[in-house]
Amino acid sequence: MSKSKEEIYNEFNDVVNMAPSELEDWLQTDKSKGVGQDSGDGEAIGHKSGKKIIAIKKKNKEDLTQADYDHMNKVIGYVKRHKAQEPEGNVRETDWRYSLQNWGHDPCK
């Protein structure tokens, strides 16, 4: 059973706990640019996702497209899967955390 747009919207806003401005600042850092799988053009998939998340978060709900909802659902799935792989110990300075931050989720919040 697929989720409704309302369910995706609510879940996305629960998992993305970084404000657009906070995510914009994060994506400018070397730590952000240094993690993730290359999408084929030198930029990591998660880094590109972060840019899409910023655009989605800046839109009014009624202006969201099906492509936006598809990406929101992708973000939800990624964050859930990645959080399940949390390493032991302090995660503050880890690639695991940095990758999640590229997808709009800071596990240290």
Secondary structure, DSSP 4 states (H G I P E B T S, - for coil): -PPPHHHHHHHHHHH--S-HHHHHHHHTSHHHHTSS-B-SSSSBHHHHHHHHHHHHHHS-GGG--HHHHHHHHHHHHHHHHHHTTPPSS--TTSHHHHHHHHTT--TT-
